[in-house]
C-alpha cells in the first residue's frame, strides 16, 4: 500500500482539490466573485503571494511550521526604499529660492505628514505592493483633516478603461453571525462630470454600496433590503448607500502603486507582479524542510532509560490503576530498598539516550531553497546574508547592482503616484485650513528617495585591497566603486587628484593606441 507524504499531497491538491481525508486546500478568497472576470486568476495568485509575504498561508500553515522567508524577502526589499524618511518638498513658480522650493508649503506639508504618520503608511504601501504585486493609497477626510491609508490587493480592485484606472473599488467584509452568505461594504471611487447651475464640472466622487455573495453569485442590495446586522453596521459608519458624494478634488483620491512595470504571467493586465510570484514552491520547500527539522529535533532529544527500581508508584490514581513516575531532573534519588546486584553500578540503573540530529543537512537544504527564492524574487542573495562565498572580480558589479537595480526600478514606478497623491493631500489640507490660500495648479510636490544601499566600509575596503593585490582594477574603476553616483567628469577629476597626490605619474589616455598604460597597447 502506497502512502503519499504531506508535501506530495499538497502539490497534488495545491489550490482547490480535496484530499481523501476531506481536508480542503482551497485557497480561493471569498471576495473573488466581485472582481472582473479577467482579474480573478491574477488576484487568486496575488492573494497567495500576499499570504506568503505575511508568513501565514491559510490552511497550509495549520499543518506546517513557517520559517517566514517570504516575509523576510518582502520586508527587507521594502526596507531599502522606505527604511529612511522620504525627502519631500513643494516647488512653485513664484518663489525666491533658485531651486523653486516654497519653504512655507514644504514645512506645512511635512508637518501634516508627520502627524498623519506617513512614514508608517509608506512602509506598509511598499510591503503590500511587494507582497501582492500592487497596493493602493487613498485619502479620506477624518475629523476635518486629510488622512492617508495603504490598502492591499485583498481589500480592493481597479476597473480599467483604455489601460488606465477608471474606478477604484475598496471593500470590507461585514461580519455576520449565523449567516452562510457573505456581505461586503464596497466603496467605489470614480471621476464624474456633473452639471451645477448650468455649468459642467468634473471631479472625484465616492459611492457606497452593499453586495451579497451567495453560491458564487454577487447581488447588489438596495438600502431597504439589508439584513438587520448590515443595517446597523452601515448606520454606525454614518454613510448613505448608492448616492455619489463629491471628494473635493479632481481625481479619485486613490492611487495605484505598482511593484513591477509589467506582468510576465498576465501581460494583458495593467497590474504588477509580486516579488514572490515565482517563489511559491521554493517557499513551500523551505517550510516543509523546517517542519521536518523541528520534528527531528524533537525526536532526537535526550531520553532516559531507567530501571524499575527508580520509578515511584502512586496507587489507585485512575479507577484502581497504579501510576509510575520518574523525574530525571532531580539532583538526588530516593534510596531504593536492598543493594545493587553483584557487579552492577548506578549506570546500569539509568541510561541517557541521544539520537543523531542531522542539523547541517537541514540547514544546507533550507539555505539552498532560500537562495533560489531570493534570486527568483530578483534580489542578490548576499543582501539577505545568503550564499557567502569568495566573489570573483568579474562578479563585483553584477552582485552590487542586482538588488540596486530592483530597488531603483520600484522607485521609478511609485514616484509619480506618490507625487500626485501628496499634491492632492496638500490641496485638501489647504482647502480645509481656515483662512488658507488654495493651492495653485502651478505648484508641484517633488519626492526624493533615500540611497537604497548603505555602503559597508569594511567590505568595500577589503574588496579594494584585494583588487590592489591582484592588480585587477584601474584607479578609475576603484573611484566608480566608491562613488557609484558620480558623473564621468567628477570621476575623472578624482582620478587626476589621486595620481597627483600619490605621484603615480600622468593619467593614461583611454583613447590612445599603443604604450604600456593604454587600452590599445
KOLLOTOR-492928 format. One record per residue (C-alpha): z, x, y; residue in one letter; residue number from 1. Coordinates in Angstrom, 3 decimals. Layout:
N
((Z,X,Y),'A',NUM)
...
//
This chain:
521
((0.000,0.000,0.000),'X',1)
((-1.064,1.498,3.356),'X',2)
((1.286,1.452,6.335),'X',3)
((-0.019,1.694,9.903),'X',4)
((2.008,3.697,12.404),'X',5)
((3.074,2.056,15.645),'X',6)
((0.584,4.210,17.554),'X',7)
((-2.321,3.192,15.307),'X',8)
((-1.285,-0.454,15.573),'X',9)
((-1.123,-0.282,19.342),'X',10)
((-4.548,1.358,19.622),'X',11)
((-5.994,-1.357,17.359),'X',12)
((-4.341,-4.120,19.400),'X',13)
((-4.425,-2.380,22.763),'X',14)
((-4.992,-5.218,25.171),'X',15)
((-4.933,-8.726,23.748),'X',16)
((-4.605,-8.737,19.985),'X',17)
((-1.742,-9.878,17.786),'X',18)
((-0.175,-7.741,15.084),'X',19)
((0.537,-9.079,11.620),'X',20)
((4.179,-9.497,12.630),'X',21)
((3.238,-11.640,15.616),'X',22)
((4.190,-9.038,18.254),'X',23)
((1.961,-9.627,21.262),'X',24)
((0.471,-6.679,23.119),'X',25)
((-1.342,-8.930,25.585),'X',26)
((-1.158,-7.071,28.917),'X',27)
((-3.198,-9.614,30.891),'X',28)
((-1.412,-10.534,34.159),'X',29)
((-0.601,-14.218,34.666),'X',30)
((-2.319,-14.427,38.055),'X',31)
((-5.728,-13.277,36.751),'X',32)
((-7.435,-16.762,36.737),'X',33)
((-7.070,-16.949,40.556),'X',34)
((-9.259,-13.874,41.072),'X',35)
((-13.085,-13.841,41.425),'X',36)
((-14.711,-13.537,38.004),'X',37)
((-16.325,-10.165,38.753),'X',38)
((-12.940,-8.623,39.679),'X',39)
((-10.880,-9.772,36.700),'X',40)
((-11.623,-6.949,34.262),'X',41)
((-11.186,-4.357,37.018),'X',42)
((-7.864,-5.905,38.028),'X',43)
((-6.646,-6.054,34.426),'X',44)
((-7.195,-2.312,34.019),'X',45)
((-5.820,-1.598,37.506),'X',46)
((-2.710,-3.630,36.644),'X',47)
((-2.224,-1.457,33.537),'X',48)
((-2.687,1.726,35.609),'X',49)
((-0.148,0.484,38.149),'X',50)
((2.288,-0.188,35.286),'X',51)
((1.875,3.397,34.068),'X',52)
((2.427,4.573,37.652),'X',53)
((5.715,2.675,37.730),'X',54)
((6.756,4.241,34.431),'X',55)
((7.014,0.969,32.509),'X',56)
((4.182,-0.861,30.769),'X',57)
((5.299,-4.402,29.802),'X',58)
((5.909,-4.845,26.054),'X',59)
((4.793,-1.295,25.236),'X',60)
((7.918,0.305,26.655),'X',61)
((10.104,-2.275,24.993),'X',62)
((9.406,-0.185,21.859),'X',63)
((8.521,3.265,23.163),'X',64)
((10.599,5.511,25.425),'X',65)
((8.958,6.633,28.665),'X',66)
((8.604,10.196,29.904),'X',67)
((7.469,8.939,33.345),'X',68)
((4.407,11.217,33.514),'X',69)
((2.206,8.571,35.157),'X',70)
((4.845,8.004,37.820),'X',71)
((5.086,11.748,38.477),'X',72)
((1.307,12.141,38.882),'X',73)
((1.123,9.338,41.458),'X',74)
((4.281,10.202,43.406),'X',75)
((3.536,13.933,43.617),'X',76)
((-0.028,13.150,44.747),'X',77)
((1.329,10.832,47.442),'X',78)
((3.864,13.464,48.498),'X',79)
((1.055,15.775,49.643),'X',80)
((-0.199,13.067,52.030),'X',81)
((2.944,11.222,53.097),'X',82)
((5.680,13.771,52.387),'X',83)
((5.790,14.633,56.084),'X',84)
((5.518,12.194,59.016),'X',85)
((2.079,11.471,60.442),'X',86)
((1.177,12.680,63.931),'X',87)
((0.230,9.550,65.868),'X',88)
((-0.956,9.461,69.468),'X',89)
((-2.646,6.968,71.768),'X',90)
((-5.617,8.098,73.872),'X',91)
((-7.459,6.298,76.652),'X',92)
((-9.961,6.820,79.452),'X',93)
((-7.508,6.628,82.356),'X',94)
((-5.024,9.394,81.519),'X',95)
((-4.051,12.584,83.318),'X',96)
((-3.922,14.854,80.234),'X',97)
((-7.009,16.844,79.240),'X',98)
((-6.970,15.510,75.665),'X',99)
((-6.811,11.921,76.954),'X',100)
((-3.386,11.194,75.461),'X',101)
((-1.431,8.329,77.005),'X',102)
((2.107,9.688,76.643),'X',103)
((3.780,6.415,77.601),'X',104)
((1.930,4.316,74.996),'X',105)
((2.331,7.078,72.400),'X',106)
((6.079,7.038,72.918),'X',107)
((6.235,3.220,72.725),'X',108)
((4.172,3.141,69.519),'X',109)
((6.085,5.905,67.731),'X',110)
((9.448,4.394,68.621),'X',111)
((8.362,0.966,67.339),'X',112)
((7.079,2.551,64.103),'X',113)
((10.366,4.397,63.657),'X',114)
((12.295,1.132,63.979),'X',115)
((9.867,-0.556,61.568),'X',116)
((10.416,2.328,59.056),'X',117)
((6.701,3.048,58.903),'X',118)
((7.240,6.389,57.136),'X',119)
((8.534,4.471,54.098),'X',120)
((5.660,1.971,54.295),'X',121)
((3.184,4.851,54.471),'X',122)
((4.552,6.439,51.268),'X',123)
((4.537,3.092,49.471),'X',124)
((0.960,2.257,50.507),'X',125)
((-0.386,5.598,49.260),'X',126)
((1.570,5.424,45.995),'X',127)
((0.329,1.865,45.347),'X',128)
((-3.257,2.908,46.071),'X',129)
((-2.941,5.925,43.774),'X',130)
((-1.480,3.779,41.001),'X',131)
((-3.710,0.710,41.299),'X',132)
((-6.913,2.008,42.914),'X',133)
((-6.377,0.096,46.153),'X',134)
((-3.474,-1.213,48.197),'X',135)
((-3.239,-3.276,51.363),'X',136)
((-1.311,-3.084,54.607),'X',137)
((-0.643,-6.275,56.514),'X',138)
((1.005,-7.093,59.813),'X',139)
((3.441,-10.001,60.095),'X',140)
((5.451,-11.205,63.068),'X',141)
((9.151,-11.042,62.139),'X',142)
((11.797,-12.037,64.704),'X',143)
((9.260,-11.788,67.513),'X',144)
((8.097,-8.259,66.598),'X',145)
((5.166,-6.956,64.528),'X',146)
((6.157,-5.745,61.069),'X',147)
((4.048,-3.755,58.557),'X',148)
((4.139,-4.291,54.784),'X',149)
((2.446,-2.423,51.911),'X',150)
((1.092,-4.581,49.057),'X',151)
((-0.078,-3.582,45.552),'X',152)
((-3.021,-4.975,43.569),'X',153)
((-0.664,-7.235,41.597),'X',154)
((0.008,-9.199,44.806),'X',155)
((-3.389,-9.598,46.490),'X',156)
((-7.134,-9.762,46.056),'X',157)
((-10.037,-9.459,48.507),'X',158)
((-13.128,-11.643,48.763),'X',159)
((-16.178,-9.607,49.804),'X',160)
((-19.342,-10.578,51.642),'X',161)
((-22.234,-8.116,52.039),'X',162)
((-19.977,-5.331,50.748),'X',163)
((-17.283,-5.906,53.404),'X',164)
((-13.927,-7.715,53.180),'X',165)
((-14.397,-11.364,54.084),'X',166)
((-10.968,-12.730,53.177),'X',167)
((-7.624,-11.237,52.138),'X',168)
((-5.518,-13.323,49.739),'X',169)
((-1.857,-12.400,49.249),'X',170)
((0.080,-14.273,46.582),'X',171)
((3.653,-14.686,45.429),'X',172)
((4.820,-16.356,42.233),'X',173)
((7.199,-19.280,42.775),'X',174)
((9.975,-19.030,40.219),'X',175)
((10.310,-22.278,38.262),'X',176)
((12.948,-23.474,35.828),'X',177)
((11.879,-25.300,32.645),'X',178)
((8.187,-25.250,33.641),'X',179)
((5.368,-23.960,31.453),'X',180)
((2.886,-23.945,34.352),'X',181)
((2.773,-21.082,36.867),'X',182)
((2.775,-21.754,40.628),'X',183)
((1.700,-19.300,43.345),'X',184)
((2.004,-19.411,47.117),'X',185)
((-1.263,-17.948,48.456),'X',186)
((-1.609,-16.584,51.994),'X',187)
((-5.298,-16.286,52.931),'X',188)
((-6.401,-14.322,55.990),'X',189)
((-9.909,-14.538,57.421),'X',190)
((-11.774,-14.339,60.724),'X',191)
((-12.844,-17.756,62.032),'X',192)
((-14.777,-18.931,65.064),'X',193)
((-13.273,-21.954,66.847),'X',194)
((-14.181,-23.994,69.912),'X',195)
((-11.424,-24.177,72.531),'X',196)
((-12.135,-26.191,75.690),'X',197)
((-15.846,-25.788,75.142),'X',198)
((-15.530,-22.019,74.704),'X',199)
((-16.254,-20.316,71.392),'X',200)
((-13.506,-17.888,70.297),'X',201)
((-13.315,-15.627,67.242),'X',202)
((-10.071,-14.347,65.770),'X',203)
((-7.916,-13.885,62.711),'X',204)
((-6.316,-16.922,61.035),'X',205)
((-3.854,-17.338,58.195),'X',206)
((-3.790,-20.341,55.852),'X',207)
((-1.107,-21.017,53.236),'X',208)
((-1.764,-22.934,50.009),'X',209)
((-0.146,-23.533,46.623),'X',210)
((-2.113,-23.007,43.426),'X',211)
((-1.113,-24.008,39.915),'X',212)
((-2.279,-22.147,36.807),'X',213)
((-2.176,-24.179,33.621),'X',214)
((-4.026,-23.258,30.444),'X',215)
((-6.079,-20.662,32.310),'X',216)
((-7.263,-23.198,34.912),'X',217)
((-6.449,-22.966,38.624),'X',218)
((-5.689,-26.138,40.600),'X',219)
((-5.059,-26.111,44.383),'X',220)
((-2.281,-28.577,45.235),'X',221)
((-2.026,-30.872,48.242),'X',222)
((1.233,-30.951,50.203),'X',223)
((2.198,-34.348,48.790),'X',224)
((1.587,-33.251,45.175),'X',225)
((4.093,-30.421,44.981),'X',226)
((6.964,-30.375,42.429),'X',227)
((10.433,-30.550,43.976),'X',228)
((11.211,-26.850,43.366),'X',229)
((7.941,-25.792,45.005),'X',230)
((8.583,-28.147,47.931),'X',231)
((11.994,-26.592,48.537),'X',232)
((10.515,-23.088,48.329),'X',233)
((7.850,-23.887,50.943),'X',234)
((10.357,-25.665,53.207),'X',235)
((12.647,-22.579,53.198),'X',236)
((9.764,-20.446,54.484),'X',237)
((9.151,-22.861,57.349),'X',238)
((5.367,-22.890,56.890),'X',239)
((2.685,-25.586,56.816),'X',240)
((0.212,-25.741,53.971),'X',241)
((-3.585,-25.896,54.283),'X',242)
((-3.570,-25.559,58.108),'X',243)
((-5.153,-22.428,59.712),'X',244)
((-2.830,-20.664,62.184),'X',245)
((-4.041,-18.006,64.648),'X',246)
((-2.753,-14.472,64.095),'X',247)
((-3.191,-13.422,67.718),'X',248)
((-5.638,-10.594,67.001),'X',249)
((-9.387,-10.426,66.423),'X',250)
((-9.185,-9.142,62.844),'X',251)
((-7.439,-10.093,59.606),'X',252)
((-4.205,-8.301,60.361),'X',253)
((-4.773,-6.888,56.868),'X',254)
((-6.304,-3.540,55.899),'X',255)
((-7.699,-2.267,52.605),'X',256)
((-6.516,1.196,51.542),'X',257)
((-8.911,2.763,49.037),'X',258)
((-7.871,5.524,46.620),'X',259)
((-11.441,6.677,45.876),'X',260)
((-14.777,6.239,47.680),'X',261)
((-16.430,4.810,44.561),'X',262)
((-15.534,3.431,41.140),'X',263)
((-17.155,5.113,38.115),'X',264)
((-16.410,2.193,35.764),'X',265)
((-17.235,-0.620,38.182),'X',266)
((-19.867,0.783,40.588),'X',267)
((-20.832,-2.680,41.861),'X',268)
((-17.343,-3.391,43.190),'X',269)
((-16.127,-2.201,46.584),'X',270)
((-12.776,-1.352,45.029),'X',271)
((-11.328,2.082,44.341),'X',272)
((-10.242,3.704,41.108),'X',273)
((-6.669,4.576,40.153),'X',274)
((-5.657,8.203,39.590),'X',275)
((-4.574,7.078,36.118),'X',276)
((-7.618,5.009,35.132),'X',277)
((-8.867,7.728,32.742),'X',278)
((-5.390,8.723,31.523),'X',279)
((-4.040,5.707,29.624),'X',280)
((-4.478,7.171,26.147),'X',281)
((-3.065,10.539,27.196),'X',282)
((-0.030,8.898,28.805),'X',283)
((0.439,6.843,25.644),'X',284)
((0.311,10.066,23.590),'X',285)
((2.991,11.657,25.791),'X',286)
((5.356,8.695,25.481),'X',287)
((4.787,8.357,21.738),'X',288)
((5.487,12.083,21.250),'X',289)
((8.545,11.816,23.494),'X',290)
((9.828,8.899,21.393),'X',291)
((9.420,10.945,18.194),'X',292)
((11.063,13.909,19.945),'X',293)
((14.153,11.830,20.745),'X',294)
((14.172,10.271,17.272),'X',295)
((14.131,13.688,15.597),'X',296)
((16.829,14.887,17.997),'X',297)
((18.992,12.002,16.777),'X',298)
((18.163,12.517,13.095),'X',299)
((18.831,16.278,13.129),'X',300)
((22.143,16.201,14.976),'X',301)
((25.089,17.764,13.193),'X',302)
((26.562,15.666,10.378),'X',303)
((29.782,16.188,8.428),'X',304)
((30.178,16.024,4.667),'X',305)
((33.879,15.753,3.817),'X',306)
((35.977,15.415,0.696),'X',307)
((37.593,12.080,-0.069),'X',308)
((40.929,13.768,0.489),'X',309)
((40.237,13.963,4.254),'X',310)
((39.452,10.260,4.615),'X',311)
((42.094,7.765,5.669),'X',312)
((42.249,4.310,4.254),'X',313)
((43.064,1.108,6.059),'X',314)
((43.810,-1.673,3.599),'X',315)
((42.660,-5.289,3.868),'X',316)
((40.571,-4.730,7.011),'X',317)
((37.964,-7.414,6.289),'X',318)
((38.631,-10.095,3.657),'X',319)
((40.740,-7.874,1.469),'X',320)
((38.374,-4.899,1.660),'X',321)
((39.611,-1.419,2.467),'X',322)
((38.034,0.737,5.183),'X',323)
((37.779,4.512,5.035),'X',324)
((37.511,6.610,8.191),'X',325)
((37.201,10.271,9.099),'X',326)
((37.327,11.836,12.555),'X',327)
((35.610,15.256,12.733),'X',328)
((36.674,15.690,16.374),'X',329)
((40.366,16.065,15.572),'X',330)
((41.783,19.550,16.013),'X',331)
((44.229,19.136,13.117),'X',332)
((44.085,17.061,9.987),'X',333)
((46.935,15.328,8.211),'X',334)
((48.164,17.393,5.267),'X',335)
((46.844,15.824,2.138),'X',336)
((49.047,15.460,-0.898),'X',337)
((49.012,18.145,-3.503),'X',338)
((47.342,21.530,-3.292),'X',339)
((43.821,22.827,-3.311),'X',340)
((42.199,23.211,-6.691),'X',341)
((42.243,26.680,-8.150),'X',342)
((39.746,28.852,-6.296),'X',343)
((38.927,26.129,-3.718),'X',344)
((39.004,26.636,0.052),'X',345)
((39.117,24.273,3.011),'X',346)
((35.366,24.902,3.428),'X',347)
((34.899,23.194,0.069),'X',348)
((36.568,20.120,1.531),'X',349)
((34.359,19.813,4.660),'X',350)
((30.770,20.928,5.449),'X',351)
((28.768,20.697,8.692),'X',352)
((25.080,19.928,8.070),'X',353)
((22.409,20.681,10.696),'X',354)
((18.768,19.625,10.279),'X',355)
((15.858,21.641,11.674),'X',356)
((14.754,20.391,15.097),'X',357)
((11.138,21.264,15.991),'X',358)
((11.760,21.490,19.731),'X',359)
((8.911,23.916,20.581),'X',360)
((6.281,21.897,18.677),'X',361)
((7.054,18.685,20.535),'X',362)
((7.228,20.434,23.907),'X',363)
((3.836,22.096,23.405),'X',364)
((2.276,18.776,22.380),'X',365)
((3.701,16.901,25.369),'X',366)
((2.682,19.671,27.779),'X',367)
((-0.860,19.673,26.379),'X',368)
((-1.178,15.908,26.885),'X',369)
((0.365,16.208,30.354),'X',370)
((-2.080,18.971,31.383),'X',371)
((-5.011,16.851,30.247),'X',372)
((-3.662,13.778,32.075),'X',373)
((-3.158,15.691,35.335),'X',374)
((-6.672,17.192,35.078),'X',375)
((-8.173,13.751,34.358),'X',376)
((-6.359,12.436,37.435),'X',377)
((-8.229,15.054,39.485),'X',378)
((-5.357,17.417,40.259),'X',379)
((-4.655,21.051,39.458),'X',380)
((-2.056,21.231,36.608),'X',381)
((-0.242,24.076,38.383),'X',382)
((0.569,21.541,41.127),'X',383)
((2.844,19.942,38.536),'X',384)
((4.195,23.261,37.140),'X',385)
((1.969,22.901,34.083),'X',386)
((-0.278,25.447,32.434),'X',387)
((1.426,28.536,33.840),'X',388)
((-0.745,31.477,32.832),'X',389)
((-2.428,34.533,34.300),'X',390)
((-5.229,33.497,36.638),'X',391)
((-8.489,35.414,36.856),'X',392)
((-9.730,36.447,40.279),'X',393)
((-12.751,34.149,39.995),'X',394)
((-10.442,31.149,39.461),'X',395)
((-8.280,31.580,42.554),'X',396)
((-10.375,29.435,44.879),'X',397)
((-11.052,26.659,42.367),'X',398)
((-7.372,26.360,41.426),'X',399)
((-6.240,26.427,45.038),'X',400)
((-8.818,23.847,46.071),'X',401)
((-8.564,21.395,43.116),'X',402)
((-5.602,19.420,44.454),'X',403)
((-6.528,20.045,48.110),'X',404)
((-9.997,18.521,47.642),'X',405)
((-8.461,15.434,46.043),'X',406)
((-5.931,15.010,48.854),'X',407)
((-8.438,15.660,51.658),'X',408)
((-10.773,13.040,50.184),'X',409)
((-7.949,10.484,50.139),'X',410)
((-7.010,11.258,53.738),'X',411)
((-10.573,10.674,54.945),'X',412)
((-10.612,7.302,53.190),'X',413)
((-7.386,5.998,54.696),'X',414)
((-7.680,7.419,58.225),'X',415)
((-9.943,4.678,59.661),'X',416)
((-7.962,1.682,58.297),'X',417)
((-4.729,3.363,59.427),'X',418)
((-6.023,3.844,62.968),'X',419)
((-7.322,0.246,63.129),'X',420)
((-4.032,-1.095,61.763),'X',421)
((-1.953,0.909,64.257),'X',422)
((-4.170,-0.229,67.159),'X',423)
((-3.620,-3.877,66.145),'X',424)
((0.110,-3.174,65.749),'X',425)
((0.273,-1.696,69.267),'X',426)
((-1.814,-4.586,70.665),'X',427)
((0.614,-7.164,69.229),'X',428)
((3.582,-5.067,70.350),'X',429)
((2.370,-5.044,73.954),'X',430)
((1.316,-8.708,73.785),'X',431)
((4.782,-9.793,72.625),'X',432)
((6.565,-7.464,75.035),'X',433)
((7.779,-9.287,78.123),'X',434)
((6.042,-8.123,81.294),'X',435)
((3.874,-5.564,79.450),'X',436)
((0.194,-4.970,80.192),'X',437)
((-2.245,-5.935,77.442),'X',438)
((-3.802,-3.041,75.553),'X',439)
((-7.234,-2.030,76.845),'X',440)
((-10.171,-2.076,74.417),'X',441)
((-10.934,1.495,75.556),'X',442)
((-7.657,2.693,74.068),'X',443)
((-7.667,4.407,70.672),'X',444)
((-4.968,5.387,68.205),'X',445)
((-5.504,8.742,66.511),'X',446)
((-3.785,9.662,63.244),'X',447)
((-3.423,13.266,62.086),'X',448)
((-2.150,14.057,58.614),'X',449)
((0.179,16.976,57.820),'X',450)
((-1.040,20.032,55.915),'X',451)
((-1.153,18.834,52.283),'X',452)
((-0.222,22.120,50.644),'X',453)
((2.765,24.219,51.626),'X',454)
((1.962,27.892,51.095),'X',455)
((4.169,29.635,48.540),'X',456)
((4.564,33.046,50.209),'X',457)
((5.802,34.750,47.034),'X',458)
((2.774,33.610,45.024),'X',459)
((0.409,34.466,47.893),'X',460)
((1.897,37.940,48.269),'X',461)
((1.673,38.554,44.526),'X',462)
((-1.980,37.451,44.468),'X',463)
((-2.897,39.750,47.367),'X',464)
((-1.098,42.701,45.749),'X',465)
((-2.984,42.128,42.504),'X',466)
((-6.290,41.943,44.355),'X',467)
((-5.490,45.178,46.225),'X',468)
((-4.608,46.984,42.988),'X',469)
((-7.795,45.838,41.298),'X',470)
((-9.897,46.434,44.438),'X',471)
((-11.272,42.972,43.720),'X',472)
((-11.310,41.265,47.127),'X',473)
((-12.627,42.160,50.567),'X',474)
((-10.493,42.078,53.713),'X',475)
((-12.465,39.035,54.882),'X',476)
((-11.668,37.078,51.715),'X',477)
((-7.989,38.015,51.981),'X',478)
((-7.863,36.657,55.532),'X',479)
((-9.517,33.426,54.371),'X',480)
((-6.967,33.131,51.585),'X',481)
((-4.057,33.464,54.024),'X',482)
((-5.672,31.262,56.727),'X',483)
((-7.851,28.673,54.926),'X',484)
((-8.315,26.509,58.044),'X',485)
((-9.605,29.235,60.362),'X',486)
((-13.165,29.183,61.668),'X',487)
((-15.528,32.083,60.906),'X',488)
((-15.153,33.673,64.345),'X',489)
((-11.340,33.629,64.036),'X',490)
((-11.604,35.242,60.608),'X',491)
((-13.912,37.994,61.899),'X',492)
((-11.583,38.772,64.832),'X',493)
((-8.637,39.104,62.441),'X',494)
((-10.682,41.338,60.114),'X',495)
((-11.587,43.616,63.042),'X',496)
((-7.917,43.739,64.107),'X',497)
((-6.842,44.736,60.582),'X',498)
((-9.483,47.502,60.429),'X',499)
((-8.321,48.838,63.799),'X',500)
((-4.565,48.713,63.122),'X',501)
((-4.877,50.298,59.676),'X',502)
((-7.511,52.852,60.761),'X',503)
((-9.818,51.785,57.927),'X',504)
((-12.965,52.504,59.886),'X',505)
((-15.687,50.233,61.136),'X',506)
((-16.102,46.680,59.861),'X',507)
((-19.113,46.658,57.484),'X',508)
((-22.113,44.580,58.493),'X',509)
((-22.552,41.915,55.787),'X',510)
((-26.251,41.539,56.606),'X',511)
((-27.102,45.215,56.416),'X',512)
((-29.019,46.647,53.461),'X',513)
((-28.114,49.994,51.904),'X',514)
((-24.984,52.082,52.057),'X',515)
((-21.710,52.033,50.200),'X',516)
((-20.000,49.369,52.307),'X',517)
((-22.816,46.821,52.397),'X',518)
((-23.692,43.885,50.207),'X',519)
((-27.243,45.042,49.677),'X',520)
((-26.437,48.697,48.896),'X',521)
//
